[in-house]
């Protein structure tokens, strides 16, 4: 699956979970949704960190190519 699609799907789930948490009536429901939101947000963060790392390495590679050229 395309990483962009995975991130997009995670963000949609995050949005749905935040809306559901806002509508939750009991503390138990709110706690459950808060854990779901936390887990999804951490998952999105993992993808963003991986993308950031890949961009940093690709930028270093481009700098080396320029220096060698």
C-alpha positions in Angstrom: 0.0 0.0 0.0 1.2 3.5 -0.8 2.6 5.3 2.3 0.6 8.5 1.4 -2.6 6.4 1.3 -1.8 4.9 4.7 -1.2 8.3 6.2 -4.4 9.6 4.7 -6.4 6.6 6.1 -4.9 7.1 9.5 -5.8 10.8 9.5 -9.4 9.9 8.5 -9.6 7.4 11.4 -8.1 10.0 13.8 -10.8 12.5 12.7 -13.5 9.9 13.2 -12.2 9.0 16.6 -11.9 12.6 17.8 -15.5 13.2 16.8 -16.7 10.0 18.5 -14.7 11.0 21.6 -16.5 14.3 21.6 -19.9 12.5 21.6 -19.0 10.0 24.2 -21.2 10.1 27.3 -19.3 8.1 29.9 -15.8 8.5 31.3 -15.0 4.9 30.1 -16.0 5.7 26.5 -13.9 8.9 26.6 -11.0 7.0 28.0 -11.3 4.4 25.3 -11.4 7.0 22.5 -8.5 8.9 24.0 -6.4 5.8 23.9 -7.4 5.2 20.3 -6.6 8.8 19.4 -3.2 8.5 21.1 -2.3 5.3 19.3 -3.4 6.7 15.9 -1.5 9.9 16.5 1.6 8.0 17.4 1.3 5.9 14.2 1.0 9.0 12.1 4.1 10.4 13.9 6.0 7.2 13.0 5.3 7.8 9.3 6.2 11.5 9.4 9.4 10.7 11.2 10.3 8.1 8.6 9.5 10.5 5.8 11.6 13.2 7.5 14.5 10.7 7.9 14.3 9.7 4.2 14.3 13.3 3.1 17.4 14.0 5.2 19.3 11.1 3.7 18.2 12.0 0.2 19.3 15.6 0.7 22.7 14.3 1.9 23.0 12.1 -1.1 22.3 15.0 -3.4 25.0 17.1 -1.7 27.5 14.3 -2.2 26.6 14.1 -5.9 27.1 17.8 -6.3 30.4 17.7 -4.5 31.6 14.8 -6.6 30.4 16.2 -9.9 
